[in-house]
Amino acid sequence: MSSPHAVVSEEAGEVRRFWSGLGLPGLIDVHTHFMPERVLHKVWDYFDANGPLTGGLEWPITYRKEEAERIALLRGFGVRAFTSMLYPHKPGMARWLNDWAADFARRAPDCLHTATLYPEPGVETYVRRALEAGARVFKAHVQVGAYDPADERLRQTWGLLAEAGVPVVMHCGSGPAPGKHTGTEPIARVLARHPKLRLIVAHMGMPEYEEFLDLAERYDQVRLDTTMAFTDFSEDFMPFPRRALPRLADLGERILLGTDFPNIPYPYLHQLQVLERLGLGPAWLRAVCHDNAADLFSL
């Protein structure tokens, strides 16, 4: 029987063969999770308990490892740049999460300095502070935070981020379980006010895939990340409609690789294999797995 280290090494080799076969210098993953250890362990506990927002699905964490080992795994896979997606679920959390993320980005310079926000008094002040500290991407989680992204308390903040040209990765689709403010309607209201907001829709907008593709076709700064989409796990309960594949091809310059590492119930390699399985061609894969994010973040 292979040792765990041998299995990881074998997977790293397969991942590297994937991107080197496309002629890429590596991968850029815009949706990976790093957060304070006690917060991350609470997230893992939630998955272990099949919490309501998991849709009741069995969700084993494939890469349940210490922080240093998780960073080393991504580097071993050849991920040139990644993020520290983190998010508050109540007022008063975002500011100290941002302080942690700024320190993490200093410790892991291949991490795109990530920040987060919540609709609360002072949000514009701490978002501005994060931008001044060098934040390059923000994370918003409408499902976990249970807030309306069109909340008036965020109006000036979205304007600030749109003006700064800093992308926001937002979990706003209704998968794996719907929330009060998930779906396209609240996001459409945000974009109507801030059409230049660089919104990256997490999980391809699962399961409202086509509705979020509509928004991407309407607004030229809307992008979508591949996180968990197309995988065998997700296809079992929220399949991507095959009729929408031509639209996915046409929007190839605005699709970005995301994986949800380490909180995934399958190997990292699987996300790459299912993208290849879509049959949209090597040029599309090169753009999605590296070049689009390299252009967006000037890497």
N, C-alpha and C positions, 0 to 999 in steps of 0.2 A: 504494500500500500504506500502511495506517495505521501511524503510529509507535507504539512500545510505550506511550508516555505517553498517546497518544490512545485506545488500547485500554483502558488502566486507567481513564481518565476516563470512557469510555463504560460500562464495567462499574460504576463507582461510581454513575453516574446510574441504571442499572438497579436496583442494590441499593437505592438511596434511593427509587426509585419503588415498589419492593416494600413496604417498611415504611411509607412515607407513605400508600400505598393502603389499608393496614390501620388507619390512624389512630394509628400508634405514633410516639413521639418518637425512635425509633432502635431498634437491636438490642442485646441483651446476649448475648455469646458466652462460654460458660463453659469452652470447651476450645480455647484457642489456646496456641501454644508460643513462649515466649521463654526463653532460657537463655544462659549465657556463650557468646560467639561460637565459641570453640574446641570447646566441647561440641556446639553446634548443627551446626558443620561436620562433626564426626564422625558425627552422626546422618545428615546428608545423604550423607556418603560411604557409610554403611551402606545407605541406600536405593539409591544409585547402583550399589552392588555386588550388589543383590538378595540381601541377607543372609537367613539362614534365617527370621528372625522376620517377614519381609515375605511369606512364603508363596511366594517365588520369583517374585512379580509384578513386572512393569516399573512403576516408580514415579517418574516425573519430578516434580521439585519445582516447582510452578507459581510460587511467590513466593520464589524464591531471591534475596533482596535483603538489603541491609544493615539493621541494626536500626532506624535512624531512618526509613528508607523503609517498613519493614513497619508500624511504628506509624502513620505517616502514611496508609498504605493503609487500615488499619482505621478510622481517624478519617474518612477520605474516604468509606468505606462507610456511615458513620453508626453505627458500633459505639460505644455509650455506655460500655460496660464490657467488659473482657476479662480473661484470666488469663495467667499465665506458667507454664504446665504444664512442670515439669521433674522429673527423677527420677534416682536413683542406680542403678547396676547392680552396686555392690559396697559393702562397709562403708567408712566414712570419707568418703563423698562428700556425704551429705545435709546435714551441718552447714554446709559452705562453700557449697553450692548455696543454702541458705536465706539465708545472708548476702548472696549476690549478688542473690537475689530481693527481699530487703528493700530493697536499694539501688535495684533496678530500679523497684519500686513508688513510691519517692520521686521517681524521675526521670520516671515515667509515672503520674501520679495517677489516670488512668482505668483503670489495671490494678488488679484486685482482688489485693491482696497475697497471693501464693501461697507455700506451703512444701511440703516433701516429707519422707519418712521412709524408714527401712530397719530391718529387725529386727537390732539390734546393741546392745551395751552402751551405755548413755547415751541411748538413743532418747527416753525419756520426758523427760529433762532438756532436750534441744535442741528437742523439740516444744513443751514448756512455754515455753521461751525465745522461740520463734517466735510463739506465741500472745500472750505479753506484749508482743512487738514490733508486734503488730497484724495477724498473719496472719488472713486471712478465708476461705481455702480451702486444702486440702491435695491433693496429687497422690500417688497410689500406683500403681505399675505392676508388677503381679504377673508379667506375661509377661517383661518385660525384667529385672526384679530377680530372677526365678526363685526366689521365696520363697512360703511358705505364709502367706496373710494371717491365718490363725488361729494362727500361731507364738506361743508363750507369751511371747516377748520383746516382742510388740506388745500383749499383753492390757491392760496398764495404760494404754498410749497410746490405744488405741481408747476406753477408758473416759473418759480425759481429754478426748478430742475430742467424745465423745457428751455429756458434761457441759457442755462449752463451747458446744455447738450449732454447731460449725464444720464445714461440709460437707467431705467427702473425695471427690474424683473418682478413681475406681479403674478402671484397665484390668484387668478380671478375666475377660472373655470369652476364648474360644479363637481369635478371629480377629486377624489374618489367618493365624496359625499357632498351634497349641496349645502350651501349656507344661505343665510338670509339675503346677502348682498352679492352672491356669485352670479356669473352669467354676463352677457354682453351689455345689458341695458345700463347698468351703472358706469361701465367703462366708456360706453358711447357718450354719456353725458360729460365725462372727464375730457374726452378727446374733442368734443364739440367746443369746449372752452379752451383747450390747450392742444391744438392740432399738431404742434411741433414736438410734443412730448415724445421722447424716445422710449416707447413702451415695448418691453419684451414680454410677451404673454407666455407664462410658464406652462409646461406640459401640453403645448400646442392648443391650449384652451379646453382640454379634455373635460367633458365629452362634447362640448359645443364647438367642435372643430370647425365646421363650415361657417358658423356665425362669426367666429374670430377671424377666419380667412376673409370674410366679408369686410371686417374692419381693416385688415391689413391691405386689402385692395383699395380701400377708401382713403387711408391715411398712409403717406409714404414713409413715416417714421415708426410705424408699428412693425414689430418683428415677433417671431415665435420661436421658443426653444423646444427641443425634441424630448425633453425630460420624460422618461418612462413611456412616451408614446411609441406605438408600433411593436412594443415588446410582447412576448407571449403572455406575460402576466396581465398587461392592460387590455390586450385584444380579447381576453376571455370575458371581460365584463364591460368594456367601453371601447369597442373596435373603431378604428379610423375608417371612414367610408371610402371604399376603393374609387368611387366616382369622383372624389376630390383630389386624386393623385395628380391629374394635369394641372390643377391650380397650385398644388405644392411645388410642382416643377417650375411653373411660371414665376413663383415667388422665391425661387432658389437663392436670390441674393439677400433675402431677409429671414432665412431660417438658420438658427444657431444650434450647435451641439450643446445639449444639457443632459445630465445623467441622474442627478439626485444622490450621487456618491456622498457619503457611505451608506445612506439609508435606503438601500435597494435590496429586493428579495431575490436577486440573481446576479451573476457575474457582470462586471463592467463591460467586458467584451461583448456581451449580448446586445447592449444598446447599439454598438457599432455594426454588428452583424445584421440587425433588423433594418438599419438604415440602408445598408447595401442591398438587402433583400427587396426593398421597394422597387429596384430596377430603374432608378432615375439617372443612372450613369455616373462615371467617375468625376466629371466636371462638377456635377451637383454635389457629390460627396466631398470633394475638395473644398468647395465653398462653405458647405455646412460645417464640416469638421474643423476648419481652420480659417480660411480666408475671410469669411464674412466678419467673424469676431476680430480678426487681426486688423481689418479696415476700421471697424467700429471703435476699437480701443487704441488704434494707432500703435500696434505692436510690431 
